[in-house]
Amino acid sequence: MSTLDHKIDFAVILSVSKANPNGDPLNGNRPRQNYDGHGEISDVAIKRKIRNRLQDMGEPVFVQSDDRKVDSHKSLRERADSNPELAKMLKAKNASSDDFAQIACEEWIDVRSFGQVFAFKGSNLSVGVRGPVSIHTATSIDPIDIVSTQITKSVNSVTGDKRSSDTMGMKHRVDFGVYVFKGSINTQLAEKTGFTNEDAEKIKQALVTLFENDSSSARPDGSMEVHKVYWWEHSSKLGQYSSAKVHRSLKVEAKTDSPKAFDEENYSVELSDLEGLSVEVLDGQ
C-alpha cells in the first residue's frame, strides 16, 4: 500500500427529516444551532459515524463507542495494552513517542486518519498524533425549525418508586433541513501517520454510506440521508488550489421559503469549475 501522495478535498450534502442529527447535552439535548439559527452537526459526531462505518467494513478502530464495541476491552488504555509493544512502552520510563505513534498508526485506521492523544494515568509516556483527515462542522443551508414533544414513561424504573408511573420527558427533532460539511486530507500529515491511498478510498466509501447502520430513537432509519459526495483529488502534495477555494466552488441554496425535500424544485446546487482540477460526484446510498 502506498502512502497518499496527493491532496484531497471533499464535501457532503445531507438531509435530516424528523430526526435529531446531533443533540447538545448542554441544552437539554436539543439539536445543535448556531446564533443565527442554523443547525449544526459537530465534527466529532461526524467522525464517530465515519469510525462506525469503518468498523462495519472490518477495519480496526481504536476509539470504539460502547454500543459498537467489537472487542472485550473496557477502556482505551486496555485497547492500547492489547498490543504487546505498546503495552511495554506505556510501562517503560524512557519509551520513544515516535515509535509509539508509528505502531499505533499501523494498528488502527482511525489513529492514522484523525489522530489521537495517548495520555494515560500511571504512564510516563504521553503521545499526540496529528491526523491528515480534517472535517468541518456541518451547517444547515437555512435556519432550522426544532419541534419539541413531551413524552411519558408508563412504567416505574424501580419497584416501590413513589413517583407517578407516567414520568414526563422531552424529545426534540428537526422537521427538515439540508446540511453541508466539508473536509480535506493533508499529504504531509499522511506521510507521518502512514495514511494510504487505500485508506482515502475507505474514507470516501464511509462518507457515501455515512448513515447506514446508524439508527436510534433520535434518528430512525431513513431520517438522515447523504445525497451527494464531492471528491476533489489534486495532482500534487500541496494541491493546485487552497482547500478554502475548492470548498467555495460548491454553492447550495434554497429556492423556496420552507423546503421539505432535497430536489431541484427546492434547492439549487452550483459547482464552479476549477481549471486543472476535476471532481468526482457520488450519490449517497
C-alpha positions in Angstrom: 0.0 0.0 0.0 1.3 3.4 -1.0 1.2 6.5 1.2 -1.2 9.2 0.0 0.8 11.4 -2.4 -1.7 14.0 -3.4 -4.0 16.4 -1.6 -7.8 15.6 -1.4 -10.7 17.9 -0.6 -14.3 16.7 -0.2 -17.8 18.0 0.6 -21.0 16.2 1.6 -24.7 17.3 1.2 -27.1 15.5 3.6 -30.6 16.0 4.7 -32.4 15.5 8.1 -36.1 14.7 8.2 -37.9 14.4 11.6 -34.8 13.5 13.5 -32.2 14.9 15.9 -29.0 14.8 14.0 -26.8 15.9 16.9 -28.2 16.7 20.3 -26.5 19.3 22.5 -26.1 17.9 26.1 -25.7 21.5 27.5 -29.1 22.4 26.0 -31.4 19.6 27.0 -30.2 17.5 24.0 -31.9 19.9 21.6 -30.5 19.8 18.0 -27.4 22.0 17.9 -27.9 25.5 16.5 -25.6 28.5 16.0 -26.5 32.0 16.9 -28.2 32.6 13.5 -30.5 29.6 14.0 -28.7 27.4 11.5 -28.4 23.7 12.5 -25.1 22.2 13.2 -23.6 18.7 13.5 -20.2 18.7 15.2 -17.1 17.3 13.5 -16.8 14.9 16.5 -20.2 13.4 15.7 -19.3 13.1 12.0 -16.0 11.4 12.8 -17.9 9.0 15.2 -20.1 8.0 12.3 -17.1 7.5 10.0 -15.4 5.3 12.6 -18.6 3.2 12.8 -18.7 2.7 9.1 -15.0 1.8 9.1 -15.8 -0.8 11.8 -18.6 -2.2 9.6 -16.1 -2.6 6.8 -13.9 -4.7 9.1 -11.3 -2.1 9.8 -9.6 -2.0 13.3 -10.7 1.2 15.1 -9.1 2.5 18.3 -11.9 4.8 19.6 -14.9 2.5 19.7 -18.2 3.5 21.3 -19.6 1.1 23.9 -22.6 0.2 21.8 -20.5 -0.7 18.8 -17.6 -2.3 20.6 -16.2 -5.4 18.8 -13.7 -6.5 21.5 -13.7 -7.1 25.2 -11.7 -4.0 26.2 -13.4 -1.7 28.7 -11.2 1.4 28.1 -8.8 3.0 25.6 -5.9 2.0 27.9 -6.9 -1.6 27.7 -7.2 -1.4 24.0 -3.7 0.1 23.8 -2.3 -2.5 26.1 -3.7 -5.2 23.8 -0.7 -4.5 21.6 2.3 -6.1 23.4 4.7 -3.5 22.1 2.5 -0.5 23.1 1.9 -2.1 26.5 5.6 -2.4 27.1 6.2 1.2 26.1 3.5 2.5 28.3 5.1 0.9 31.3 8.7 2.0 30.4 10.3 5.1 31.7 12.0 6.3 28.5 10.0 4.9 25.6 10.1 6.7 22.3 7.0 8.7 21.4 7.7 8.5 17.7 8.0 4.7 17.9 4.7 4.5 19.9 2.9 6.7 17.3 4.2 4.7 14.4 2.9 1.4 15.9 -0.4 2.9 16.9 -0.9 4.3 13.3 -0.1 0.9 11.8 -2.6 -0.8 14.2 -5.7 1.4 13.9 -7.1 3.2 10.9 -8.8 6.0 12.9 -5.5 6.9 14.6 -3.7 7.3 11.2 -6.7 9.2 9.8 -7.9 11.5 12.6 -5.0 11.4 15.0 -5.2 10.6 18.7 -3.9 11.6 22.1 -2.4 8.8 24.2 -2.1 10.0 27.8 -3.0 7.5 30.4 -2.8 7.7 34.2 0.2 5.8 35.6 2.2 6.1 32.4 5.2 8.4 31.8 4.5 8.4 28.1 2.3 11.0 26.5 1.9 10.9 22.8 -0.1 13.2 20.4 -0.7 12.1 16.9 -2.0 14.6 14.3 -4.1 13.0 11.6 -4.3 14.1 8.0 -8.1 14.0 7.7 -9.8 17.2 8.9 -13.5 17.7 8.9 -15.6 20.9 9.4 -18.8 21.2 11.4 -21.8 20.5 9.2 -24.1 23.6 8.9 -27.6 23.7 7.6 -28.3 25.8 4.5 -31.3 27.6 6.2 -32.2 28.2 9.9 -33.9 25.0 11.3 -37.2 24.6 13.0 -37.0 22.5 16.1 -40.1 20.6 17.3 -40.2 19.6 20.9 -42.5 16.8 22.0 -43.4 15.8 25.6 -43.3 12.1 26.2 -44.3 9.9 29.1 -42.9 6.7 30.6 -45.7 4.4 31.7 -43.7 2.1 33.9 -41.7 2.7 37.1 -37.9 2.1 36.8 -37.6 0.8 40.3 -40.0 -1.3 42.4 -41.7 0.8 45.0 -40.9 4.1 43.3 -43.1 6.8 44.9 -43.3 8.9 41.8 -46.1 8.6 39.3 -45.6 5.9 36.7 -46.3 8.5 34.0 -42.9 10.2 34.2 -42.6 13.1 31.8 -39.7 13.7 29.4 -38.9 15.7 26.2 -37.8 14.7 22.7 -36.6 17.2 20.1 -36.3 16.9 16.4 -35.6 18.9 13.2 -38.6 18.7 10.9 -36.4 19.1 7.8 -33.0 20.5 7.0 -30.2 20.2 4.4 -26.7 20.3 5.9 -23.3 20.6 4.2 -19.9 19.7 5.7 -16.5 19.9 4.1 -13.1 18.4 4.7 -9.6 17.8 3.5 -6.8 15.2 3.6 -3.3 16.6 4.1 -0.4 14.8 2.5 2.3 16.0 4.8 0.5 14.5 7.8 -0.4 11.4 5.8 3.3 10.7 5.4 3.8 10.9 9.2 0.9 8.6 10.0 1.2 6.2 7.1 -2.2 7.1 5.7 -2.5 5.4 2.3 -4.4 5.9 -0.9 -6.4 2.8 0.1 -7.3 4.5 3.4 -8.6 7.5 1.4 -10.9 5.2 -0.6 -12.3 3.8 2.6 -13.0 7.3 4.0 -14.7 8.1 0.7 -16.9 5.0 0.9 -17.7 5.8 4.6 -18.9 9.2 3.6 -21.2 7.8 0.8 -22.7 5.3 3.3 -22.5 7.6 6.4 -25.9 6.8 7.9 -26.1 3.1 7.2 -26.4 1.1 10.4 -26.8 4.3 12.4 -30.4 4.3 13.5 -31.6 5.2 17.0 -34.7 6.5 18.6 -33.5 10.1 17.8 -32.5 9.1 14.3 -34.9 6.4 12.9 -33.8 4.6 9.7 -34.2 6.8 6.7 -34.5 10.0 8.6 -30.9 11.1 7.7 -29.6 10.7 4.1 -26.4 11.5 2.2 -27.4 13.0 -1.2 -24.1 13.9 -2.7 -20.4 13.5 -2.0 -17.9 15.7 -3.9 -14.4 14.4 -4.0 -11.5 16.5 -5.4 -8.2 14.8 -6.0 -5.3 17.3 -6.7 -2.3 16.4 -8.8 0.3 17.3 -6.2 1.0 17.1 -2.5 0.2 20.8 -1.9 -2.6 20.9 -4.4 -3.4 23.3 -7.2 -5.8 25.3 -5.1 -6.3 26.1 -1.4 -9.0 24.0 0.4 -10.9 27.2 1.0 -11.2 27.9 -2.7 -12.1 24.4 -3.5 -14.8 24.3 -0.9 -16.2 27.7 -2.1 -16.7 26.2 -5.6 -19.7 24.4 -4.2 -22.8 26.5 -3.5 -26.1 25.1 -2.2 -29.1 27.5 -1.9 -32.7 27.0 -1.1 -35.2 28.1 -3.8 -38.3 28.2 -1.6 -39.0 29.6 1.8 -39.8 26.3 3.6 -38.3 23.4 1.6 -39.4 20.0 2.7 -37.3 17.9 0.3 -33.9 18.0 -1.3 -34.7 18.2 -5.0 -34.4 20.6 -8.0 -37.6 22.4 -7.1 -36.4 23.3 -3.6 -32.6 23.6 -3.9 -30.0 24.7 -6.4 -26.6 23.2 -6.4 -23.9 25.1 -8.3 -20.4 23.7 -8.8 -17.8 26.0 -10.3 -15.1 24.6 -12.5 -11.5 24.9 -11.3 -9.0 24.7 -14.1 -6.9 21.5 -13.9 -8.9 20.1 -11.0 -11.6 17.5 -11.7 -14.3 16.5 -9.2 -15.9 13.1 -8.7 -19.5 13.4 -7.7 -21.1 10.4 -6.0 -24.7 9.7 -5.0 -25.3 8.7 -1.4 -26.6 5.2 -0.7 
